[in-house]
């Protein structure tokens, strides 16, 4: 499958083996791609007979999601709101098992976007087991992105000349929310920060206080130039300006690596070494 080729994911069967029997695979839940990872690891014949259990509120938003849920992955869609649901979720799942198909369920009930390893299970997994006592329940543990693709991606703050329209979040709040939701680590580009702070009138120092600075694993230093309207263009063609070195002193910590970026208009080598020396002093 495409998912398996893209991620290199593999399943380790411990204590059981793939078998053409009705099962409930229940797993931890960190992303919308978790089902695809499990599904891709099943043999072809079992994959065709295994259906994910998913929230109707997410999968019925828009024609594309609805098509994928109903026609491609044949999801068992559960209304998670007790006040609006018209079907018994346990009966929905039990009917699928009685029909001879297996299920993939995420008993945490929602994606785990906290620092906890695992959320408390919802009671539905117990009630399903009680309703289907002859069904085999197989626990599945999904490792994180570092195990799937070999190294975890870093989230970088980008430079822009356009203030994103209709955004209710500041840049720092967006980064904090995404970092907390994905538990990823950060690449902090200090010239991008300096450029955006100048172009859009916010405090770069406040930005550093508002993001999870302990998650910064890499820091980029670069330079740019002034353009019309006294804005800054991040072009990686000029020396690192003083305000960026000043930010470095507030951003550095022992787990972060520092990279000096230069993509052209190269100065004498001694100039680059001088910038590295300034970075060492700031760090």
C-alpha positions in Angstrom: 0.0 0.0 0.0 1.0 3.6 -0.5 0.9 4.3 3.3 3.3 1.4 4.0 5.7 2.4 1.2 5.6 6.1 2.3 6.2 5.5 6.0 8.1 2.2 6.2 5.7 1.2 8.9 5.8 -2.5 10.0 3.8 -4.5 12.5 5.3 -6.7 15.1 2.9 -9.5 16.0 3.6 -10.4 19.6 1.5 -13.2 21.2 -0.8 -13.5 18.1 -0.5 -13.8 14.3 -2.6 -12.6 11.4 -5.7 -14.8 11.2 -9.0 -14.9 9.3 -11.0 -14.5 12.5 -13.2 -11.7 13.7 -11.2 -9.4 15.9 -11.3 -5.9 17.4 -7.9 -4.2 17.1 -7.8 -1.5 19.7 -5.0 1.1 19.7 -3.6 4.3 21.1 -4.6 7.3 19.0 -2.3 10.2 18.1 -3.3 11.3 14.6 -5.9 10.9 11.9 -3.4 8.6 10.1 -3.4 5.9 12.8 -6.0 3.8 11.1 -4.1 3.8 7.9 -0.9 2.6 9.6 -2.7 -0.3 11.2 -4.7 -1.1 8.0 -1.6 -1.1 5.8 0.1 -3.7 8.0 -2.7 -6.2 7.7 -2.5 -8.9 4.9 -4.7 -8.1 1.9 -7.4 -10.5 2.7 -7.7 -9.3 6.3 -7.6 -5.7 5.3 -10.6 -6.1 3.0 -12.6 -7.4 6.0 -11.4 -4.9 8.7 -13.2 -1.6 9.2 -12.2 1.4 11.3 -14.6 3.0 13.8 -14.5 6.7 13.5 -16.2 9.9 14.6 -19.0 10.9 12.2 -18.5 14.6 13.2 -15.1 14.5 11.5 -15.6 12.2 8.6 -18.9 13.6 7.4 -17.6 17.1 6.9 -17.3 17.7 3.2 -17.9 15.5 0.2 -14.3 14.1 0.0 -14.2 13.0 3.6 -17.6 11.4 3.3 -16.7 9.6 0.1 -13.5 8.2 1.6 -15.2 7.2 4.8 -18.2 5.5 3.2 -16.8 4.2 -0.1 -13.1 3.7 0.4 -12.4 2.6 4.0 -16.0 1.6 4.9 -15.8 3.3 8.2 -18.3 2.6 11.0 -19.3 6.2 11.7 -20.3 6.9 15.3 -22.1 10.0 16.5 -20.1 11.0 19.5 -22.8 13.3 20.8 -25.2 11.4 23.0 -27.8 14.2 22.5 -27.9 13.9 18.7 -27.2 10.3 18.0 -30.0 8.1 16.6 -28.2 4.8 16.8 -26.6 2.8 19.6 -22.9 2.8 19.0 -22.4 -0.6 20.7 -25.0 -2.1 18.4 -23.5 -0.5 15.4 -20.1 -2.1 16.1 -21.6 -5.5 17.3 -23.6 -5.7 14.0 -20.4 -5.4 12.0 -18.7 -8.1 14.0 -21.7 -10.4 13.7 -21.5 -9.8 9.9 -18.0 -11.3 10.0 -15.9 -8.1 9.7 -13.2 -7.0 12.1 -12.9 -3.5 13.6 -10.2 -1.0 14.4 -11.1 1.1 17.4 -9.4 3.8 19.4 -10.9 3.5 23.0 -9.4 6.8 24.1 -12.3 8.3 22.2 -10.2 11.1 20.6 -6.7 11.9 19.5 -4.3 12.2 22.4 -2.8 15.7 22.1 -1.6 15.8 25.7 1.8 14.9 27.2 0.2 11.8 28.7 1.3 8.5 27.1 -2.2 7.2 27.0 -5.6 8.7 27.9 -8.1 6.9 30.0 -10.3 4.5 27.9 -13.9 5.3 27.3 -16.4 2.8 28.6 -17.4 1.7 25.1 -14.6 -0.8 24.8 -15.9 -2.6 27.9 -19.5 -2.6 26.7 -18.4 -3.9 23.2 -16.5 -6.7 24.8 -19.4 -7.6 27.0 -21.8 -7.6 24.0 -19.4 -9.7 21.9 -17.8 -12.2 24.4 -16.6 -14.6 21.6 -14.7 -11.9 19.7 -10.9 -11.7 20.1 -9.7 -8.3 21.3 -6.1 -7.5 20.1 -4.2 -4.6 21.7 -2.1 -2.5 19.3 0.5 0.1 20.2 1.5 2.7 17.6 4.9 4.1 18.0 5.4 7.8 17.2 6.7 9.5 14.0 10.4 9.0 15.0 9.9 5.2 14.8 7.9 5.4 11.6 10.1 7.6 9.4 13.4 7.3 11.2 13.6 10.9 12.6 11.0 13.2 13.9 10.2 16.3 11.7 10.8 19.7 13.3 8.2 22.5 13.1 9.8 25.7 11.8 8.5 29.3 12.1 8.5 30.7 8.6 9.0 34.2 7.3 6.3 35.9 5.3 5.5 39.3 3.8 1.7 38.6 4.1 -0.2 38.6 7.3 -2.3 35.4 7.2 -6.0 36.6 6.6 -8.8 35.6 9.0 -6.5 34.1 11.6 -7.7 34.2 15.2 -4.3 33.1 16.5 -1.0 34.9 16.8 2.0 33.2 15.3 3.3 32.1 18.7 -0.1 30.7 19.7 -0.3 28.7 16.4 3.1 27.2 17.0 2.3 26.4 20.6 -1.0 24.7 19.7 0.5 22.7 16.8 3.5 21.7 19.0 1.2 20.5 21.8 -1.1 18.7 19.4 1.6 16.8 17.6 4.2 16.7 20.4 6.8 17.6 17.7 10.0 19.5 18.4 10.9 22.9 17.0 13.3 24.5 14.5 13.5 28.2 15.5 14.6 30.5 12.7 15.6 33.7 14.5 15.9 35.8 11.3 12.4 34.6 10.3 11.2 35.7 13.8 13.0 39.1 13.5 11.5 39.7 10.0 8.0 38.8 11.0 8.2 40.9 14.2 9.4 43.9 12.2 6.9 43.4 9.3 3.8 42.9 11.5 4.7 44.8 14.6 4.9 42.3 17.4 7.5 41.6 20.0 10.1 39.0 19.1 11.0 38.7 22.8 7.4 38.0 23.8 7.2 35.4 21.0 10.1 33.5 22.6 8.4 33.6 26.0 5.1 32.3 24.5 6.4 29.2 22.6 7.6 26.0 24.3 11.2 27.0 24.1 12.3 23.7 25.7 11.2 21.9 22.5 13.6 23.9 20.3 16.1 21.4 18.9 17.6 23.5 16.2 18.2 27.3 15.7 18.8 28.9 12.3 20.7 32.2 11.9 20.5 34.1 8.6 20.3 37.6 7.1 18.0 39.5 4.8 17.5 43.0 3.4 15.1 45.9 3.7 12.5 46.3 0.9 9.8 48.8 0.2 7.8 50.0 3.1 10.8 49.3 5.4 9.9 45.6 5.5 12.4 42.8 5.8 12.9 40.1 3.2 14.4 36.9 4.5 16.7 36.0 1.5 19.7 34.3 3.2 22.1 36.5 1.1 23.3 38.9 3.8 25.1 39.0 7.1 23.2 38.1 10.3 22.0 41.4 11.8 22.6 42.4 15.4 19.0 41.9 16.5 19.2 38.3 15.6 22.3 37.7 17.7 20.5 39.5 20.5 17.5 37.1 20.2 19.9 34.1 20.2 20.9 34.8 23.8 17.3 34.4 24.9 16.6 31.4 22.7 19.5 29.1 23.2 19.5 26.1 25.6 21.7 23.1 25.9 19.7 20.8 23.6 19.6 23.1 20.6 22.0 23.0 17.6 22.8 26.2 15.8 23.1 26.5 12.0 24.3 29.5 10.1 22.4 29.7 6.8 23.8 31.4 3.7 22.4 30.7 0.2 24.5 33.0 -2.0 26.3 36.3 -2.2 29.0 34.7 -0.1 31.5 36.9 1.8 35.1 36.1 2.7 35.4 33.0 4.7 36.7 35.0 7.6 33.4 36.9 7.8 31.5 33.6 8.1 33.8 32.5 10.9 33.2 35.8 12.6 29.5 35.2 12.6 30.0 31.8 14.1 32.2 33.3 16.8 29.4 35.7 17.7 27.0 32.9 17.8 29.3 31.0 20.2 29.6 34.0 22.5 25.8 34.5 22.5 25.3 30.9 23.3 
